[in-house]
């Protein structure tokens, strides 16, 4: 079976944390471990990505989600994962 997991990078720098990255991480972890996305994505926490004015920042595949929330991230994940599943 050939499958590709989508990589999701979450910035955990100080400005992103202040802008809600901790809560975003919690929501992403909960939802990626259950439901239709289980096993399709890998959440990777990074250090500062130097995009502090756009905090919080998440990268899904090759797409940057700036000033984002969990809804925007999940819609991008679904767009990316439908290409492979």
Residue pairs with C-beta under 8 A, 6 or more apart in sequence:
3 40
3 84
3 85
4 84
5 39
5 40
5 41
5 42
6 40
6 41
6 42
6 60
6 61
6 77
6 80
6 81
6 84
7 41
7 42
7 44
7 59
7 60
7 61
8 28
8 32
8 41
8 42
8 43
8 44
8 58
8 59
8 60
8 73
8 77
9 44
9 45
9 46
9 49
9 58
9 59
10 16
10 21
10 24
10 25
10 28
10 43
10 44
10 45
10 46
10 56
10 57
10 58
11 21
11 46
11 47
11 48
11 49
11 51
11 55
11 56
11 57
11 58
12 21
12 25
12 45
12 46
12 47
13 21
13 47
13 48
13 49
13 52
13 55
14 48
15 48
15 52
15 55
16 48
16 52
16 55
16 56
16 57
18 55
19 55
19 56
19 67
20 56
20 69
21 55
21 56
24 56
24 58
24 68
24 69
24 70
24 73
25 43
25 45
27 70
28 43
28 58
28 70
28 73
29 43
31 37
31 70
31 74
32 38
32 41
32 43
37 74
37 77
37 78
37 81
40 81
40 84
40 85
41 77
41 81
49 57
49 59
51 57
51 64
51 66
54 66
54 67
55 67
56 67
56 68
57 64
57 65
57 66
57 68
58 64
58 65
58 68
58 73
59 65
60 73
60 76
60 77
60 80
61 80
63 76
63 80
65 72
65 73
65 76
